[in-house]
């Protein structure tokens, strides 16, 4: 994410928006974590029944 922000800022000639890059990363990470936790929970339920 930060690499994209740096590349884009160098092309446009502005400062990189690091805060927006981190927010984007946080949002995508939350989704990945939720999916993995859900799959793990389903696997645990299937293994216990």
Secondary structure, DSSP 8 states (H G I E B T S, - for coil): -HHHHHHHHHHHTS---HHHHHHHHHHHHHHHHHHHHHHHHHHHHHHH-
